[in-house]
């Protein structure tokens, strides 16, 4: 692996606030970090490799704030009955599927989607995993796929009471052992959170057990929150609290935790999320697909909630997701010009902040000292590309551009659209089709 890589002649887009455009600047990557950013001609060699980024935009690797690697093998599965509600989507599809997953399915699922992530320039993924009849070792299986991909992922196991006490205990232990492993190894590719499914499938006893274990480990939580109105209705009926209030009452919210969705958050919920600093992962494509509503990102942000962006496994293409987030928010607010900054910030400011917090080092921005997670896209700007126009270029132009090169931690994973990692993609896909066919037979 080259130690000193110079990327020159490109147009740099920094992300973060403010998001800057640095025309023709060069980027020096050294020992896994962005060591220097300098105007043309200032950086001198020797270099182990020089990448000419002429005609390209150079930006940070993208961050996905909420993902499910395990969903890959569902592609094309037509056996699920039609669903009229979100609960039926879970009953007819996801909860039938995840009960049938083996450890090999789980690992394969991750391997396939991670290759796609390299192609789309998504270098950091925050995953939320479920395989209730293959719990123990599932996070290690995913971690093997992550290691081989060269990307970064933060993993957790989604504990739920829906399959009984023994599987709850196994899920709690799987989280704890993987968190301990990450702490012990300090591997820059891997991080861990404590995973919980959603308040409507979790008893008070399980929430308390998770809270104690998470607190002892110093870990944040990653949980679905108020994704559908049914989550709110069930929690109110059984516990007299909204899901947000209930999670808060059990000590599960906080600056290190991720609440995915928050579609049906009340004003009081928003204030609880803001006061606790809980990160909300907005997943508009999934919400549209499941017809559960669209999170009120505009009000969440105005009330001080840090809102970032996930895909809930609908895609690994974060620029596609941020576009849809903008259209969906316009529809949600019935206003075609609102929320541009709130939505742009989800991907270009908040997701880098989330990754930085999880990894304990600057991630997701082109700054000196940030991790050397860098992507190059083919893009000749057809209109002025400056600090004050860059967000428009990202959402309306670069989102349609092709990712040419993907670098993570200073390691080049794809260059000239050719994967450089050790993988036989055709053979991998062939085995994946076999596993998918067998899974569909069991479904
Ligand atoms: Zn999800």
Boltz pocket constraint, residues with backbone or C-beta under 6 A from the ligand:
constraints:
  - pocket:
      binder: B
      contacts: [[A, 66], [A, 67], [A, 68], [A, 128], [A, 224], [A, 260], [A, 312]]
      max_distance: 6.0
